[in-house]
Amino acid sequence: MVNVTLNFPEVAIMAGDPEFRIRDAKKADCGSVCSLIAELASYEQMSHLNNMSEQKLVNDAFGEGTPWYSALLAEVKINEVWMSI
C-alpha cells in the first residue's frame, strides 16, 4: 500500500481508498485546468509567457478533429465534496 500526502488540501490518502479517484478530464474542467496552468506559471515566475485560455483548452481537447491533448484529474472527497487536486 502506498501513502501519498497532499499539501492542498492537507489530507493523507491511501492508494485504493474509495474516497480518491482519477478520471478523464471533461469539457467543464477546462476552467480549473487553465487556473492550474496559470498558478504553475506564476510559481515558476513565467506568467509573462502564459497565453493559455479556457477557450483554447476547450478547442484543443474537445473541438473538431483530433484532440491535441487529453488530461487526467485526481480527485479527493472532503466533507462530501469531490475536489480536483
ABEGO torsion letter per residue (X at the ends): XBBBBBAOBBBBBBBGBAABBBBBBBAAAAAAAAAAAAAAAAAAGAAAABABBAAAAAAAAABBEBBABBBBBBBBBBGGBBBBX
